[in-house]
């Protein structure tokens, strides 16, 4: 079994790539404390025209992931080919999911993909400090809540955002 230390990031590659790139820039820049092992660094689909080839590579990334971050943009909820599949796989594997709202919302809103709408997911706005907080704390919180039989969406209070300078 693979060592699960990676963060899998799902997003709308056509419209929200710049948000994903910004997260990887935060990771690379010494002035930011966001530190994660990106599952997307593991491999690239050799034949990107074939859906099964892409999914095979994505499954390998999932095998090494401990957490899924989904960047939720204007069109994410409509993406059924890969993003929906990625979310379904994460749920099936019991991975903690962080929903990052690109519109600034701190809670689940109408942009949320239906696949995770009623699941145990924490929602944040797109900001370095709160994303780092969620990546550092949500996996343990998730497993504790899941063990207690809790479900549904979660979010961090305004107090947590204030404490993080937001």
C-alpha positions in Angstrom: 0.0 0.0 0.0 1.2 3.5 -0.9 2.1 6.0 1.8 -0.7 8.5 1.8 0.8 12.0 2.2 -0.4 13.7 -0.9 -3.1 16.4 -1.4 -5.3 15.8 -4.4 -6.7 19.0 -5.9 -9.7 18.8 -8.1 -10.8 21.8 -10.2 -12.3 23.0 -13.4 -9.2 22.9 -15.6 -10.8 25.0 -18.3 -11.8 27.9 -16.1 -10.1 27.7 -12.7 -6.5 26.7 -13.6 -5.1 30.1 -12.3 -6.4 29.3 -8.8 -4.7 25.9 -8.8 -1.5 27.6 -10.1 -1.7 30.2 -7.3 -1.9 27.4 -4.7 1.2 25.8 -6.1 2.9 29.2 -6.1 2.0 29.6 -2.4 3.6 26.2 -1.8 6.8 27.2 -3.7 7.2 30.6 -2.2 9.2 31.0 1.1 6.9 33.8 2.3 3.9 31.5 2.5 3.5 28.6 4.9 1.3 26.5 2.7 3.1 23.2 2.5 1.6 20.1 0.8 2.7 17.2 -1.3 0.8 17.7 -4.5 -0.7 14.4 -5.9 -0.6 15.9 -9.4 3.2 15.8 -9.3 3.1 12.0 -9.3 2.4 11.5 -13.0 0.7 12.8 -16.1 -1.6 10.9 -18.4 0.4 9.6 -21.3 -2.6 9.7 -23.7 -4.7 12.6 -22.5 -7.3 11.9 -25.3 -8.4 8.7 -23.6 -10.7 9.0 -20.6 -9.6 5.6 -19.2 -5.9 6.5 -19.5 -6.6 9.7 -17.6 -8.6 7.9 -14.9 -5.9 5.3 -14.5 -3.4 8.0 -13.7 -5.8 9.8 -11.4 -6.4 6.5 -9.5 -2.6 6.3 -8.9 -2.7 9.8 -7.5 -5.6 8.9 -5.2 -3.7 5.8 -3.9 -1.2 8.3 -2.5 -3.6 10.9 -1.2 -4.7 11.7 2.3 -6.9 14.6 1.5 -8.9 16.1 -1.4 -9.2 19.9 -2.0 -11.9 20.8 -4.5 -11.7 24.3 -5.9 -15.4 25.4 -6.5 -15.9 27.9 -9.3 -18.9 29.0 -11.3 -19.0 25.8 -13.4 -17.6 23.1 -11.1 -21.1 21.8 -10.2 -21.7 21.1 -13.9 -18.6 19.0 -14.5 -19.6 15.4 -14.6 -16.8 13.8 -16.6 -13.8 14.1 -14.2 -14.6 16.4 -11.2 -17.7 14.4 -10.3 -15.8 11.2 -10.7 -12.9 12.5 -8.6 -15.3 13.5 -5.8 -17.0 10.1 -5.9 -13.6 8.3 -5.7 -12.6 10.5 -2.7 -15.8 9.8 -0.9 -15.6 6.1 -1.6 -12.0 6.1 -0.2 -13.1 8.0 2.8 -10.8 10.9 2.1 -11.4 14.2 4.0 -12.7 16.8 1.5 -12.2 20.6 1.7 -14.4 22.6 -0.6 -12.7 25.9 -1.4 -15.2 28.5 -2.7 -13.6 30.7 -5.3 -16.4 33.3 -5.0 -15.4 34.2 -1.4 -18.2 32.3 0.4 -17.1 30.7 3.7 -19.9 28.1 3.6 -21.5 25.7 1.2 -23.5 27.7 -1.4 -25.3 27.0 -4.7 -22.1 26.4 -6.6 -21.4 23.3 -4.6 -21.2 20.1 -6.7 -24.2 17.9 -5.9 -21.9 14.9 -5.3 -20.6 16.5 -2.0 -23.6 18.6 -1.0 -24.8 16.3 1.8 -21.4 14.8 2.6 -19.0 15.5 5.5 -17.1 18.3 3.9 -15.6 21.6 5.3 -16.0 24.7 3.2 -13.7 27.7 3.1 -13.1 30.8 1.0 -10.1 30.9 -1.3 -7.4 32.4 0.9 -4.0 31.1 1.8 -4.5 31.3 5.6 -7.8 29.5 5.8 -6.8 26.9 3.3 -3.7 26.1 5.3 -5.7 25.9 8.5 -8.2 23.5 6.9 -5.4 21.4 5.4 -3.7 21.2 8.8 -6.8 20.5 10.9 -9.6 19.1 8.8 -8.2 15.6 8.3 -8.2 14.9 12.1 -11.5 16.8 12.6 -13.0 14.8 9.7 -12.0 11.4 11.1 -13.3 12.3 14.6 -16.6 13.5 13.2 -16.9 10.5 10.9 -16.2 8.1 13.8 -19.0 9.8 15.8 -21.4 9.3 12.9 -21.6 13.0 11.9 -22.4 14.0 8.4 -23.2 17.2 6.5 -21.3 20.3 5.6 -19.1 22.2 8.0 -17.4 25.5 8.0 -15.1 27.6 10.1 -16.6 30.3 12.2 -15.9 34.0 11.8 -13.8 33.8 14.9 -11.4 31.3 13.2 -11.1 33.7 10.2 -10.4 36.6 12.5 -7.8 34.7 14.4 -6.1 34.0 11.0 -6.2 37.7 10.1 -9.0 37.4 7.6 
